[in-house]
Amino acid sequence: AATSINRDFALDLALKPTVRYPFEKIRLELYLGLPVGLTVSMLASPDFDYEWDEKLGANLGAVAGATYFFNQYVGANLEVGAHWHWYKATYEENGDEINFTLKQGLIAANAVFALGQPQR
């Protein structure tokens, strides 16, 4: 049986409000974001020999990033930050409740496709 929990056992559904600052002449955009949302526990997986009664949790993060646009619609993005996740699960055999707090750093590189008309 598995004895430790890692980040592979949570799924985040989050909104990320951002404050952006575009440098239009060089097609670069800097931003700060605050992801906030729900965390869905994934403890009931084939890796465990026992069942968990899982509760919906919450997540919160802080990120900073930059996006470089190659043209009006396509760009590349780099983002760094931190995320925190809180959720509960009950081990069904004896009813013990376990509270999980998951903290993780984030470094992400993404392709960007911007929809809509560019602002002038």
N, CA, C and O atoms as CSV, one atom per row, in Angstrom:
chain,resi,resn,atom,element,x,y,z
A,1,ALA,N,N,0.838,-1.191,0.000
A,1,ALA,CA,C,0.000,0.000,0.000
A,1,ALA,C,C,0.878,1.247,0.000
A,1,ALA,O,O,1.968,1.256,0.572
A,2,ALA,N,N,0.394,2.280,-0.640
A,2,ALA,CA,C,1.119,3.548,-0.655
A,2,ALA,C,C,1.036,4.187,0.725
A,2,ALA,O,O,0.010,4.082,1.397
A,3,THR,N,N,2.100,4.843,1.149
A,3,THR,CA,C,2.118,5.446,2.479
A,3,THR,C,C,2.298,6.955,2.442
A,3,THR,O,O,2.296,7.593,3.495
A,4,SER,N,N,2.451,7.539,1.274
A,4,SER,CA,C,2.631,8.988,1.200
A,4,SER,C,C,1.718,9.559,0.119
A,4,SER,O,O,1.283,8.854,-0.791
A,5,ILE,N,N,1.444,10.849,0.246
A,5,ILE,CA,C,0.576,11.553,-0.694
A,5,ILE,C,C,1.439,12.577,-1.415
A,5,ILE,O,O,2.261,13.244,-0.788
A,6,ASN,N,N,1.264,12.709,-2.721
A,6,ASN,CA,C,2.013,13.726,-3.448
A,6,ASN,C,C,1.066,14.492,-4.360
A,6,ASN,O,O,-0.141,14.249,-4.341
A,7,ARG,N,N,1.591,15.405,-5.151
A,7,ARG,CA,C,0.748,16.292,-5.940
A,7,ARG,C,C,-0.028,15.590,-7.042
A,7,ARG,O,O,-0.910,16.200,-7.647
A,8,ASP,N,N,0.272,14.329,-7.319
A,8,ASP,CA,C,-0.447,13.595,-8.349
A,8,ASP,C,C,-1.872,13.259,-7.930
A,8,ASP,O,O,-2.636,12.726,-8.734
A,9,PHE,N,N,-2.242,13.555,-6.702
A,9,PHE,CA,C,-3.533,13.128,-6.199
A,9,PHE,C,C,-4.510,14.275,-5.985
A,9,PHE,O,O,-5.379,14.185,-5.118
A,10,ALA,N,N,-4.385,15.354,-6.759
A,10,ALA,CA,C,-5.318,16.475,-6.674
A,10,ALA,C,C,-5.485,17.099,-8.058
A,10,ALA,O,O,-4.542,17.161,-8.846
A,11,LEU,N,N,-6.702,17.558,-8.333
A,11,LEU,CA,C,-7.021,18.239,-9.585
A,11,LEU,C,C,-7.609,19.599,-9.234
A,11,LEU,O,O,-8.554,19.684,-8.451
A,12,ASP,N,N,-7.054,20.667,-9.810
A,12,ASP,CA,C,-7.520,22.020,-9.524
A,12,ASP,C,C,-8.449,22.533,-10.616
A,12,ASP,O,O,-8.196,22.340,-11.805
A,13,LEU,N,N,-9.517,23.184,-10.201
A,13,LEU,CA,C,-10.418,23.920,-11.085
A,13,LEU,C,C,-10.388,25.356,-10.575
A,13,LEU,O,O,-11.003,25.670,-9.556
A,14,ALA,N,N,-9.675,26.222,-11.282
A,14,ALA,CA,C,-9.419,27.557,-10.734
A,14,ALA,C,C,-9.620,28.656,-11.770
A,14,ALA,O,O,-9.472,28.437,-12.972
A,15,LEU,N,N,-9.959,29.835,-11.279
A,15,LEU,CA,C,-9.955,31.060,-12.067
A,15,LEU,C,C,-8.694,31.814,-11.689
A,15,LEU,O,O,-8.238,31.735,-10.548
A,16,LYS,N,N,-8.122,32.553,-12.649
A,16,LYS,CA,C,-6.888,33.287,-12.376
A,16,LYS,C,C,-7.050,34.749,-12.786
A,16,LYS,O,O,-6.705,35.118,-13.909
A,17,PRO,N,N,-7.577,35.588,-11.878
A,17,PRO,CA,C,-7.612,37.023,-12.188
A,17,PRO,C,C,-6.179,37.536,-12.320
A,17,PRO,O,O,-5.304,37.164,-11.539
A,18,THR,N,N,-5.948,38.395,-13.317
A,18,THR,CA,C,-4.594,38.893,-13.557
A,18,THR,C,C,-4.590,40.408,-13.743
A,18,THR,O,O,-5.579,41.013,-14.157
A,19,VAL,N,N,-3.458,40.985,-13.427
A,19,VAL,CA,C,-3.164,42.376,-13.735
A,19,VAL,C,C,-2.063,42.323,-14.780
A,19,VAL,O,O,-1.013,41.723,-14.549
A,20,ARG,N,N,-2.298,42.951,-15.933
A,20,ARG,CA,C,-1.349,42.848,-17.053
A,20,ARG,C,C,-0.779,44.217,-17.396
A,20,ARG,O,O,-1.440,45.246,-17.256
A,21,TYR,N,N,0.476,44.193,-17.852
A,21,TYR,CA,C,1.109,45.411,-18.356
A,21,TYR,C,C,1.742,45.101,-19.706
A,21,TYR,O,O,2.779,44.439,-19.751
A,22,PRO,N,N,1.146,45.561,-20.816
A,22,PRO,CA,C,1.705,45.269,-22.146
A,22,PRO,C,C,2.766,46.290,-22.570
A,22,PRO,O,O,2.626,47.489,-22.330
A,23,PHE,N,N,3.817,45.790,-23.198
A,23,PHE,CA,C,4.812,46.611,-23.876
A,23,PHE,C,C,4.565,46.401,-25.369
A,23,PHE,O,O,5.163,45.510,-25.972
A,24,GLU,N,N,3.701,47.203,-25.965
A,24,GLU,CA,C,3.218,46.957,-27.319
A,24,GLU,C,C,4.308,47.020,-28.382
A,24,GLU,O,O,4.251,46.275,-29.360
A,25,LYS,N,N,5.296,47.890,-28.213
A,25,LYS,CA,C,6.328,48.022,-29.246
A,25,LYS,C,C,7.206,46.780,-29.370
A,25,LYS,O,O,7.743,46.505,-30.443
A,26,ILE,N,N,7.355,46.039,-28.290
A,26,ILE,CA,C,8.176,44.816,-28.360
A,26,ILE,C,C,7.323,43.546,-28.209
A,26,ILE,O,O,7.872,42.454,-28.057
A,27,ARG,N,N,5.994,43.674,-28.247
A,27,ARG,CA,C,5.044,42.558,-28.191
A,27,ARG,C,C,5.234,41.678,-26.951
A,27,ARG,O,O,5.145,40.453,-27.031
A,28,LEU,N,N,5.494,42.305,-25.824
A,28,LEU,CA,C,5.704,41.598,-24.563
A,28,LEU,C,C,4.656,42.042,-23.557
A,28,LEU,O,O,4.292,43.217,-23.507
A,29,GLU,N,N,4.176,41.109,-22.763
A,29,GLU,CA,C,3.191,41.407,-21.728
A,29,GLU,C,C,3.649,40.770,-20.423
A,29,GLU,O,O,3.913,39.568,-20.379
A,30,LEU,N,N,3.746,41.564,-19.361
A,30,LEU,CA,C,4.051,41.064,-18.020
A,30,LEU,C,C,2.755,41.022,-17.226
A,30,LEU,O,O,1.861,41.836,-17.458
A,31,TYR,N,N,2.641,40.074,-16.284
A,31,TYR,CA,C,1.414,39.998,-15.498
A,31,TYR,C,C,1.656,39.380,-14.130
A,31,TYR,O,O,2.643,38.680,-13.907
A,32,LEU,N,N,0.734,39.656,-13.229
A,32,LEU,CA,C,0.641,39.023,-11.917
A,32,LEU,C,C,-0.741,38.396,-11.828
A,32,LEU,O,O,-1.723,38.988,-12.275
A,33,GLY,N,N,-0.822,37.206,-11.254
A,33,GLY,CA,C,-2.109,36.529,-11.164
A,33,GLY,C,C,-2.328,35.917,-9.792
A,33,GLY,O,O,-1.382,35.655,-9.050
A,34,LEU,N,N,-3.598,35.693,-9.472
A,34,LEU,CA,C,-3.992,35.114,-8.201
A,34,LEU,C,C,-4.988,33.977,-8.463
A,34,LEU,O,O,-6.198,34.184,-8.366
A,35,PRO,N,N,-4.486,32.767,-8.798
A,35,PRO,CA,C,-5.400,31.653,-9.040
A,35,PRO,C,C,-6.144,31.274,-7.753
A,35,PRO,O,O,-5.536,31.172,-6.688
A,36,VAL,N,N,-7.439,31.071,-7.857
A,36,VAL,CA,C,-8.252,30.674,-6.714
A,36,VAL,C,C,-9.348,29.741,-7.231
A,36,VAL,O,O,-9.934,29.988,-8.285
A,37,GLY,N,N,-9.620,28.668,-6.482
A,37,GLY,CA,C,-10.643,27.756,-6.958
A,37,GLY,C,C,-10.836,26.544,-6.079
A,37,GLY,O,O,-10.553,26.572,-4.881
A,38,LEU,N,N,-11.324,25.474,-6.690
A,38,LEU,CA,C,-11.634,24.228,-6.009
A,38,LEU,C,C,-10.561,23.183,-6.292
A,38,LEU,O,O,-9.967,23.164,-7.370
A,39,THR,N,N,-10.319,22.318,-5.316
A,39,THR,CA,C,-9.419,21.187,-5.488
A,39,THR,C,C,-10.235,19.913,-5.343
A,39,THR,O,O,-10.952,19.736,-4.359
A,40,VAL,N,N,-10.123,19.027,-6.324
A,40,VAL,CA,C,-10.786,17.735,-6.299
A,40,VAL,C,C,-9.732,16.698,-5.922
A,40,VAL,O,O,-8.736,16.529,-6.624
A,41,SER,N,N,-9.961,16.013,-4.818
A,41,SER,CA,C,-9.025,14.989,-4.360
A,41,SER,C,C,-9.097,13.774,-5.274
A,41,SER,O,O,-10.177,13.381,-5.716
A,42,MET,N,N,-7.938,13.180,-5.554
A,42,MET,CA,C,-7.873,11.998,-6.412
A,42,MET,C,C,-7.268,10.822,-5.639
A,42,MET,O,O,-6.583,9.986,-6.228
A,43,LEU,N,N,-7.516,10.749,-4.325
A,43,LEU,CA,C,-6.923,9.689,-3.511
A,43,LEU,C,C,-7.472,8.308,-3.853
A,43,LEU,O,O,-6.770,7.310,-3.687
A,44,ALA,N,N,-8.705,8.233,-4.324
A,44,ALA,CA,C,-9.301,6.936,-4.667
A,44,ALA,C,C,-8.739,6.480,-6.006
A,44,ALA,O,O,-9.419,6.534,-7.031
A,45,SER,N,N,-7.503,6.037,-5.982
A,45,SER,CA,C,-6.828,5.622,-7.202
A,45,SER,C,C,-6.385,4.174,-7.078
A,45,SER,O,O,-6.383,3.632,-5.972
A,46,PRO,N,N,-6.011,3.536,-8.171
A,46,PRO,CA,C,-5.550,2.145,-8.114
A,46,PRO,C,C,-4.266,1.974,-7.304
A,46,PRO,O,O,-3.906,0.846,-6.968
A,47,ASP,N,N,-3.564,3.070,-6.981
A,47,ASP,CA,C,-2.333,2.966,-6.196
A,47,ASP,C,C,-2.593,2.650,-4.730
A,47,ASP,O,O,-1.665,2.261,-4.021
A,48,PHE,N,N,-3.825,2.804,-4.253
A,48,PHE,CA,C,-4.143,2.558,-2.858
A,48,PHE,C,C,-4.938,1.268,-2.730
A,48,PHE,O,O,-5.760,0.940,-3.586
A,49,ASP,N,N,-4.679,0.534,-1.636
A,49,ASP,CA,C,-5.392,-0.722,-1.381
A,49,ASP,C,C,-6.673,-0.505,-0.596
A,49,ASP,O,O,-7.354,-1.478,-0.271
A,50,TYR,N,N,-7.023,0.722,-0.283
A,50,TYR,CA,C,-8.182,1.015,0.535
A,50,TYR,C,C,-8.927,2.208,-0.050
A,50,TYR,O,O,-8.419,2.901,-0.932
A,51,GLU,N,N,-10.132,2.438,0.449
A,51,GLU,CA,C,-11.005,3.474,-0.094
A,51,GLU,C,C,-11.003,4.716,0.785
A,51,GLU,O,O,-10.882,4.627,2.007
A,52,TRP,N,N,-11.137,5.866,0.151
A,52,TRP,CA,C,-11.226,7.150,0.838
A,52,TRP,C,C,-12.566,7.785,0.515
A,52,TRP,O,O,-13.037,7.716,-0.621
A,53,ASP,N,N,-13.186,8.411,1.524
A,53,ASP,CA,C,-14.342,9.266,1.306
A,53,ASP,C,C,-13.784,10.681,1.220
A,53,ASP,O,O,-13.368,11.254,2.227
A,54,GLU,N,N,-13.777,11.240,0.015
A,54,GLU,CA,C,-13.075,12.497,-0.223
A,54,GLU,C,C,-14.020,13.691,-0.203
A,54,GLU,O,O,-15.187,13.586,-0.580
A,55,LYS,N,N,-13.501,14.813,0.239
A,55,LYS,CA,C,-14.253,16.058,0.285
A,55,LYS,C,C,-13.648,17.041,-0.720
A,55,LYS,O,O,-12.445,17.025,-0.982
A,56,LEU,N,N,-14.498,17.886,-1.269
A,56,LEU,CA,C,-14.043,18.947,-2.155
A,56,LEU,C,C,-13.236,19.947,-1.335
A,56,LEU,O,O,-13.622,20.279,-0.214
A,57,GLY,N,N,-12.121,20.431,-1.879
A,57,GLY,CA,C,-11.257,21.358,-1.159
A,57,GLY,C,C,-11.113,22.684,-1.882
A,57,GLY,O,O,-11.903,23.019,-2.765
A,58,ALA,N,N,-10.092,23.432,-1.491
A,58,ALA,CA,C,-9.849,24.759,-2.055
A,58,ALA,C,C,-8.386,24.896,-2.451
A,58,ALA,O,O,-7.530,24.156,-1.967
A,59,ASN,N,N,-8.104,25.860,-3.343
A,59,ASN,CA,C,-6.723,26.159,-3.715
A,59,ASN,C,C,-6.566,27.658,-3.903
A,59,ASN,O,O,-7.513,28.371,-4.232
A,60,LEU,N,N,-5.338,28.110,-3.683
A,60,LEU,CA,C,-4.993,29.515,-3.811
A,60,LEU,C,C,-3.549,29.592,-4.270
A,60,LEU,O,O,-2.716,28.793,-3.841
A,61,GLY,N,N,-3.247,30.538,-5.131
A,61,GLY,CA,C,-1.882,30.674,-5.622
A,61,GLY,C,C,-1.516,32.121,-5.887
A,61,GLY,O,O,-2.345,33.028,-5.808
A,62,ALA,N,N,-0.247,32.301,-6.203
A,62,ALA,CA,C,0.274,33.609,-6.613
A,62,ALA,C,C,1.286,33.341,-7.718
A,62,ALA,O,O,2.198,32.534,-7.536
A,63,VAL,N,N,1.137,34.009,-8.868
A,63,VAL,CA,C,2.018,33.764,-10.010
A,63,VAL,C,C,2.452,35.089,-10.644
A,63,VAL,O,O,1.785,36.116,-10.524
A,64,ALA,N,N,3.585,35.016,-11.316
A,64,ALA,CA,C,4.068,36.128,-12.137
A,64,ALA,C,C,4.493,35.528,-13.465
A,64,ALA,O,O,5.023,34.418,-13.504
A,65,GLY,N,N,4.267,36.246,-14.547
A,65,GLY,CA,C,4.600,35.681,-15.843
A,65,GLY,C,C,4.851,36.730,-16.898
A,65,GLY,O,O,4.644,37.928,-16.700
A,66,ALA,N,N,5.308,36.223,-18.033
A,66,ALA,CA,C,5.560,37.070,-19.198
A,66,ALA,C,C,5.107,36.303,-20.440
A,66,ALA,O,O,5.317,35.096,-20.553
A,67,THR,N,N,4.491,37.020,-21.358
A,67,THR,CA,C,4.073,36.442,-22.636
A,67,THR,C,C,4.687,37.266,-23.756
A,67,THR,O,O,4.559,38.490,-23.781
A,68,TYR,N,N,5.347,36.593,-24.674
A,68,TYR,CA,C,5.889,37.247,-25.874
A,68,TYR,C,C,5.033,36.812,-27.048
A,68,TYR,O,O,4.855,35.615,-27.276
A,69,PHE,N,N,4.495,37.781,-27.806
A,69,PHE,CA,C,3.650,37.474,-28.953
A,69,PHE,C,C,4.476,37.534,-30.237
A,69,PHE,O,O,5.114,38.546,-30.527
A,70,PHE,N,N,4.458,36.445,-31.001
A,70,PHE,CA,C,5.155,36.395,-32.290
A,70,PHE,C,C,4.400,37.191,-33.352
A,70,PHE,O,O,5.007,37.783,-34.244
A,71,ASN,N,N,3.072,37.199,-33.247
A,71,ASN,CA,C,2.214,38.006,-34.110
A,71,ASN,C,C,1.007,38.436,-33.277
A,71,ASN,O,O,1.074,38.389,-32.048
A,72,GLN,N,N,-0.095,38.855,-33.905
A,72,GLN,CA,C,-1.254,39.342,-33.156
A,72,GLN,C,C,-1.915,38.277,-32.294
A,72,GLN,O,O,-2.566,38.612,-31.305
A,73,TYR,N,N,-1.765,37.008,-32.642
A,73,TYR,CA,C,-2.536,35.959,-31.992
A,73,TYR,C,C,-1.715,34.867,-31.305
A,73,TYR,O,O,-2.218,34.235,-30.376
A,74,VAL,N,N,-0.484,34.625,-31.723
A,74,VAL,CA,C,0.291,33.486,-31.235
A,74,VAL,C,C,1.496,33.971,-30.443
A,74,VAL,O,O,2.197,34.894,-30.857
A,75,GLY,N,N,1.728,33.329,-29.287
A,75,GLY,CA,C,2.850,33.717,-28.457
A,75,GLY,C,C,3.356,32.569,-27.603
A,75,GLY,O,O,2.857,31.447,-27.689
A,76,ALA,N,N,4.343,32.860,-26.787
A,76,ALA,CA,C,4.907,31.913,-25.826
A,76,ALA,C,C,4.872,32.559,-24.455
A,76,ALA,O,O,5.019,33.775,-24.329
A,77,ASN,N,N,4.677,31.748,-23.432
A,77,ASN,CA,C,4.467,32.238,-22.086
A,77,ASN,C,C,5.364,31.494,-21.106
A,77,ASN,O,O,5.578,30.290,-21.246
A,78,LEU,N,N,5.891,32.211,-20.112
A,78,LEU,CA,C,6.637,31.613,-19.009
A,78,LEU,C,C,6.046,32.162,-17.720
A,78,LEU,O,O,5.855,33.369,-17.574
A,79,GLU,N,N,5.755,31.249,-16.776
A,79,GLU,CA,C,5.092,31.644,-15.538
A,79,GLU,C,C,5.757,30.936,-14.360
A,79,GLU,O,O,6.082,29.752,-14.452
A,80,VAL,N,N,5.960,31.653,-13.257
A,80,VAL,CA,C,6.479,31.065,-12.023
A,80,VAL,C,C,5.554,31.471,-10.877
A,80,VAL,O,O,4.917,32.523,-10.924
A,81,GLY,N,N,5.489,30.627,-9.850
A,81,GLY,CA,C,4.630,30.965,-8.727
A,81,GLY,C,C,4.558,29.851,-7.714
A,81,GLY,O,O,5.385,28.940,-7.708
A,82,ALA,N,N,3.562,29.932,-6.860
A,82,ALA,CA,C,3.329,28.941,-5.818
A,82,ALA,C,C,1.829,28.701,-5.704
A,82,ALA,O,O,1.016,29.594,-5.944
A,83,HIS,N,N,1.485,27.467,-5.330
A,83,HIS,CA,C,0.079,27.106,-5.118
A,83,HIS,C,C,-0.054,26.366,-3.795
A,83,HIS,O,O,0.833,25.611,-3.396
A,84,TRP,N,N,-1.182,26.594,-3.119
A,84,TRP,CA,C,-1.511,25.866,-1.905
A,84,TRP,C,C,-2.862,25.204,-2.118
A,84,TRP,O,O,-3.754,25.780,-2.743
A,85,HIS,N,N,-3.009,23.991,-1.596
A,85,HIS,CA,C,-4.241,23.209,-1.759
A,85,HIS,C,C,-4.645,22.676,-0.384
A,85,HIS,O,O,-3.801,22.206,0.379
A,86,TRP,N,N,-5.941,22.752,-0.075
A,86,TRP,CA,C,-6.454,22.216,1.178
A,86,TRP,C,C,-7.635,21.310,0.863
A,86,TRP,O,O,-8.559,21.711,0.155
A,87,TYR,N,N,-7.607,20.082,1.389
A,87,TYR,CA,C,-8.757,19.192,1.234
A,87,TYR,C,C,-8.754,18.150,2.333
A,87,TYR,O,O,-7.736,17.923,2.987
A,88,LYS,N,N,-9.918,17.506,2.535
A,88,LYS,CA,C,-10.078,16.500,3.581
A,88,LYS,C,C,-10.448,15.170,2.944
A,88,LYS,O,O,-11.045,15.113,1.869
A,89,ALA,N,N,-10.075,14.104,3.642
A,89,ALA,CA,C,-10.464,12.762,3.214
A,89,ALA,C,C,-10.626,11.897,4.460
A,89,ALA,O,O,-9.911,12.072,5.446
A,90,THR,N,N,-11.562,10.972,4.404
A,90,THR,CA,C,-11.809,10.054,5.515
A,90,THR,C,C,-11.484,8.642,5.064
A,90,THR,O,O,-11.966,8.183,4.029
A,91,TYR,N,N,-10.671,7.963,5.841
A,91,TYR,CA,C,-10.352,6.564,5.585
A,91,TYR,C,C,-11.544,5.741,6.047
A,91,TYR,O,O,-11.888,5.762,7.229
A,92,GLU,N,N,-12.177,5.018,5.134
A,92,GLU,CA,C,-13.474,4.413,5.398
A,92,GLU,C,C,-13.453,3.280,6.413
A,92,GLU,O,O,-14.469,3.031,7.063
A,93,GLU,N,N,-12.335,2.587,6.570
A,93,GLU,CA,C,-12.317,1.422,7.454
A,93,GLU,C,C,-12.552,1.792,8.912
A,93,GLU,O,O,-13.288,1.101,9.616
A,94,ASN,N,N,-11.931,2.882,9.373
A,94,ASN,CA,C,-12.098,3.243,10.776
A,94,ASN,C,C,-12.660,4.654,10.986
A,94,ASN,O,O,-12.800,5.087,12.130
A,95,GLY,N,N,-12.978,5.366,9.927
A,95,GLY,CA,C,-13.601,6.680,10.028
A,95,GLY,C,C,-12.675,7.806,10.424
A,95,GLY,O,O,-13.144,8.904,10.722
A,96,ASP,N,N,-11.372,7.571,10.439
A,96,ASP,CA,C,-10.435,8.645,10.764
A,96,ASP,C,C,-10.453,9.697,9.659
A,96,ASP,O,O,-10.432,9.360,8.476
A,97,GLU,N,N,-10.493,10.964,10.046
A,97,GLU,CA,C,-10.457,12.059,9.076
A,97,GLU,C,C,-9.046,12.615,9.000
A,97,GLU,O,O,-8.403,12.847,10.024
A,98,ILE,N,N,-8.573,12.825,7.790
A,98,ILE,CA,C,-7.230,13.335,7.568
A,98,ILE,C,C,-7.348,14.637,6.795
A,98,ILE,O,O,-8.036,14.694,5.776
A,99,ASN,N,N,-6.685,15.681,7.269
A,99,ASN,CA,C,-6.654,16.970,6.576
A,99,ASN,C,C,-5.349,17.071,5.813
A,99,ASN,O,O,-4.277,16.878,6.387
A,100,PHE,N,N,-5.424,17.370,4.529
A,100,PHE,CA,C,-4.244,17.498,3.696
A,100,PHE,C,C,-4.006,18.959,3.349
A,100,PHE,O,O,-4.948,19.687,3.035
A,101,THR,N,N,-2.765,19.384,3.404
A,101,THR,CA,C,-2.341,20.667,2.863
A,101,THR,C,C,-1.206,20.365,1.906
A,101,THR,O,O,-0.184,19.808,2.308
A,102,LEU,N,N,-1.371,20.720,0.666
A,102,LEU,CA,C,-0.369,20.460,-0.362
A,102,LEU,C,C,0.178,21.798,-0.826
A,102,LEU,O,O,-0.584,22.674,-1.234
A,103,LYS,N,N,1.492,21.962,-0.766
A,103,LYS,CA,C,2.143,23.185,-1.231
A,103,LYS,C,C,3.042,22.803,-2.392
A,103,LYS,O,O,3.731,21.785,-2.332
A,104,GLN,N,N,3.044,23.600,-3.445
A,104,GLN,CA,C,3.902,23.294,-4.574
A,104,GLN,C,C,4.353,24.557,-5.278
A,104,GLN,O,O,3.617,25.540,-5.371
A,105,GLY,N,N,5.583,24.509,-5.773
A,105,GLY,CA,C,6.097,25.566,-6.615
A,105,GLY,C,C,5.676,25.304,-8.045
A,105,GLY,O,O,5.327,24.178,-8.400
A,106,LEU,N,N,5.709,26.329,-8.855
A,106,LEU,CA,C,5.245,26.213,-10.234
A,106,LEU,C,C,6.204,26.932,-11.161
A,106,LEU,O,O,6.555,28.091,-10.940
A,107,ILE,N,N,6.619,26.234,-12.191
A,107,ILE,CA,C,7.304,26.838,-13.334
A,107,ILE,C,C,6.630,26.250,-14.563
A,107,ILE,O,O,6.658,25.036,-14.762
A,108,ALA,N,N,6.031,27.086,-15.382
A,108,ALA,CA,C,5.287,26.597,-16.541
A,108,ALA,C,C,5.691,27.363,-17.794
A,108,ALA,O,O,5.860,28.582,-17.766
A,109,ALA,N,N,5.841,26.636,-18.882
A,109,ALA,CA,C,6.058,27.242,-20.202
A,109,ALA,C,C,4.884,26.819,-21.073
A,109,ALA,O,O,4.549,25.636,-21.135
A,110,ASN,N,N,4.259,27.780,-21.746
A,110,ASN,CA,C,3.038,27.508,-22.498
A,110,ASN,C,C,3.067,28.168,-23.871
A,110,ASN,O,O,3.755,29.165,-24.089
A,111,ALA,N,N,2.309,27.591,-24.778
A,111,ALA,CA,C,1.998,28.266,-26.035
A,111,ALA,C,C,0.730,29.078,-25.798
A,111,ALA,O,O,-0.134,28.658,-25.028
A,112,VAL,N,N,0.605,30.227,-26.446
A,112,VAL,CA,C,-0.537,31.113,-26.243
A,112,VAL,C,C,-1.201,31.387,-27.578
A,112,VAL,O,O,-0.535,31.686,-28.569
A,113,PHE,N,N,-2.531,31.280,-27.592
A,113,PHE,CA,C,-3.312,31.688,-28.755
A,113,PHE,C,C,-4.350,32.677,-28.257
A,113,PHE,O,O,-5.244,32.300,-27.499
A,114,ALA,N,N,-4.250,33.938,-28.668
A,114,ALA,CA,C,-5.147,34.996,-28.213
A,114,ALA,C,C,-6.355,35.085,-29.132
A,114,ALA,O,O,-6.203,35.165,-30.351
A,115,LEU,N,N,-7.548,35.073,-28.560
A,115,LEU,CA,C,-8.790,35.190,-29.319
A,115,LEU,C,C,-9.239,36.645,-29.355
A,115,LEU,O,O,-8.867,37.431,-28.484
A,116,GLY,N,N,-10.023,37.001,-30.339
A,116,GLY,CA,C,-10.601,38.329,-30.395
A,116,GLY,C,C,-9.743,39.302,-31.183
A,116,GLY,O,O,-8.696,38.942,-31.721
A,117,GLN,N,N,-10.209,40.543,-31.238
A,117,GLN,CA,C,-9.513,41.587,-31.981
A,117,GLN,C,C,-8.422,42.189,-31.114
A,117,GLN,O,O,-8.652,42.444,-29.932
A,118,PRO,N,N,-7.239,42.421,-31.670
A,118,PRO,CA,C,-6.195,43.083,-30.888
A,118,PRO,C,C,-6.600,44.518,-30.553
A,118,PRO,O,O,-7.248,45.197,-31.349
A,119,GLN,N,N,-6.207,44.963,-29.362
A,119,GLN,CA,C,-6.506,46.341,-28.971
A,119,GLN,C,C,-5.484,47.275,-29.581
A,119,GLN,O,O,-4.313,46.926,-29.734
A,120,ARG,N,N,-5.941,48.468,-29.929
A,120,ARG,CA,C,-5.039,49.463,-30.519
A,120,ARG,C,C,-4.941,50.674,-29.625
A,120,ARG,O,O,-4.228,51.624,-29.949
